[in-house]
């Protein structure tokens, strides 16, 4: 049993319903399934062990996901924004690949390992191929291999098996639950786990997938209005751009019922502004990792609106929560010794469930003997079960022997009226081991004296949390999913390539 089962069920329930929309072209579920069979037949006869895709979101992406399963080989979408050298290195780590690339990326894959074919040529072969029977696939066989974003270390290939993905979809989505006119506007990158999750969950629910291949804020709003989109998924940087573009006005997307966000930490000012811009829309914070086959915790629409309207600080704080675990997922927070901690105490978030992979290509599983996966996220859980992620283990600053979570300082500085966004990092320091550097993007207007920002933090946190250095940048380096490239920031500060002001 493979993820092909999800498509088979969807076609059996609604063969004539629209499945995929790209610009003015649509495919029904039956047309989509027919293209999958043809593409899967091409792959089956190609004598390959992996299918690699370089390109944006569009028809080829979901077709190749299911066609690879049809042929019984894993699928890997590779980040087309990487350098040619990085792309070659990642492809070289995959066994016997067939590389399918959009024309814009053919030069980037030229000379890489495996067989290379353009999207146009692959489509032409699919239209002329003799259909073969689908492969018999072990549910424990690899379905998708995704490379992590590599924000703090080299990218790792995460192995997601068919059983993991089926558990995730069937455990969190009701089959054929979407209305005939429901449509999901998708603009997340194809090489991110959310890009894979949106394909599987929306098709299983019977919902149209409306693709915006490359995010543009004006085009996003235009599509949301013109296509009758009822749901959408964005990453924090996208939502920030949407809110900034609206300039305080309401979005006026009458059909939109649900707006999900995830992939990186959401700044509270952006979220609060978005809730005001989309007053009738249900917001969902979807927290997950590549290693967990996507979402493992949700903060739902009612939680968002209740927190926004509440005068209770504990309830208001839930705007910064990732919510509660989804069905089938267990969570525990452990201290440095591996001992579970109580409500309100900080530690590392561990998760367990049938959708959790925790497996890396070439190095195997990192699950412990009882099946628990260490997320490396520092977190706590309140008395009502709401989870709060406060940073990454790798990001913890150790200053004079004291552990400091960057998020604690970021949450203060981002509320300063002259600060648009901020990232706090630790940099080498002879006296303290590490010093605290706050990297700030300012709102338009006067440049504040760095001491003003330091005093702002000192008045709200302990003195040891006051930044030793304030760093000004015009923007923050991020991945396409909004994750901050902290190692780039640290390198720039050390190399003195940005404006840094010491205390």
ABEGO torsion letter per residue (X at the ends): XBAAAAAAAAAAABAABBABBBEABBBBAAAAAAAAAAAAAAAAAAGBABBBBBEBBEAAAAAAAAAAAAAGBBBBBBBAABBAAAAAAAAAABBGBBBBBBAAAAAAABGBBEBBBBAAAAAAAAAABBBBBBBBBBAABBABBBBBAGAABBBBBBBBBAAAAAAAAAAABBBGABBAABBBBBABBAABAAAAAAAAAAAAAGBBBBBBABBBAAAAAAAAAAAGBABBBBBAAAAAAAAAAAGGBBAGBAABABBBBEGBBBBAAAAAAAAAABAABBBBBBBBBAAAGEBABBBBAAAAAAAAABABAAAAAAAABAEBBBBGBBBBBBBAAGBBBBBGBBBBBBBBEAABAGBBBGAEBABBAAGBBBAGBBBBBBAAGBBBBAEBAAABBBBGGBBBBAAAAAAAAAABAABABBBBBBBBBAAAGBBBBBBBBBBBEBBBBAAAAAAAAAAABBAAABBABBBBBABBBBBAAGBBBAAAAAAAAAAGABBBBBX
